[in-house]
Amino acid sequence: MNLSDKDFYKLTDYIKKQYGLELSNKRRLVEGRLGCQMTERGYSDCREYLKACFADVSGKELNGLVSLLTTNHTFFMREPEHYRFMREAVLPYLKSAHSDSRTMRIWSAGCSSGEEAYTAAMTVCEYLGEQKSMWDTRILATDISVKALSAAQRGIYTERAVSDLPADWREKYFTKERGRYKISDTIRGEVIFRMFNLMDGIPYKREPFDLIFCRNVMIYFDKDTRRALVNKLYDVLTPGGYLFVGHSEGITGEMSRYEYIRPAVYRRPK
Ligand SMILES: C[S@@+](CC[C@H](N)C(=O)[O-])C[C@H]1O[C@@H](n2cnc3c(N)ncnc32)[C@H](O)[C@@H]1O
């Protein structure tokens, strides 16, 4: 790998400024992933490849580069305490508070390949049961990785990937095709996937969210970036709306505007 110090820092500075991701201490990871992508794209020289990424006005090369520098590890029913709390506290609250409009606004911010948003959609369907058809509970799911988003949109998972879901959910919410599990049209239709960079201004102020999942995204951000993001999320939460962050992220000092509810659960005061 012929990535010079200058090119490495130029790239990691750009990624940090643009996407908030701190990669300057992850040289081996950056080199490893760049190496694979360069070969795939037919480049043997790093500088040439990076030049091509920044010169491509369609943004396609750069999107590919960003996708490969993100860490997309996720799984169904990750941090099950959140889904339990959602079922036992958040959904009952929203069902009663929004009984007139019959809408619930949920956002999976940093959704990766869709498992988080689909688990939330299944949780909502299970909770509302037969009343689901009377409610608009579609979930917005966003990420910067085009690769992860296209996997999310395909919604096809391995048997192992769905093994943490209850057996009856696998039956109800997936179809089995050649040993793989495809998310049902019903659940697929409950989630709207979009590319969105959390470093940008959040354009959803007019229709704020009742529940935001922003889990295991901020671990790659520095303190100032995390603080700025949680404040932006606060501004697009309804009063009484909840924010779920990852249990291992240790985000506490940044949450001064929020009410602490329980580990990794915060609320915008009513
Ligand atoms: C480790 S995954 C977490 C997925 C899921 N939230 C979970 O907890 O399982 C982190 C995701 O955050 C996304 N991400 C990182 N920086 C982002 C940014 N600036 N804007 C939007 N998404 C971002 C990555 O592309 C990645 O898919």
The ligand as an ORCA input file, in Angstrom:
! r2SCAN-3c Opt
* xyz 0 1
  C     -22.084      0.432     13.748
  S     -23.350      0.958     12.713
  C     -24.715      0.995     13.849
  C     -25.999      0.509     13.231
  C     -27.189      0.487     14.192
  N     -27.554      1.823     14.590
  C     -26.897     -0.370     15.382
  O     -26.778      0.143     16.492
  O     -26.797     -1.589     15.211
  C     -22.971      2.703     12.525
  C     -23.604      3.313     11.301
  O     -23.503      4.736     11.385
  C     -23.306      5.240     10.086
  N     -22.728      6.598     10.151
  C     -21.494      6.955     10.558
  N     -21.329      8.278     10.419
  C     -22.484      8.772      9.936
  C     -22.911     10.070      9.555
  N     -22.107     11.150      9.641
  N     -24.173     10.218      9.077
  C     -24.985      9.143      8.955
  N     -24.640      7.884      9.275
  C     -23.390      7.702      9.762
  C     -22.371      4.225      9.444
  O     -22.386      4.284      8.040
  C     -22.898      2.915     10.013
  O     -23.775      2.274      9.130
*
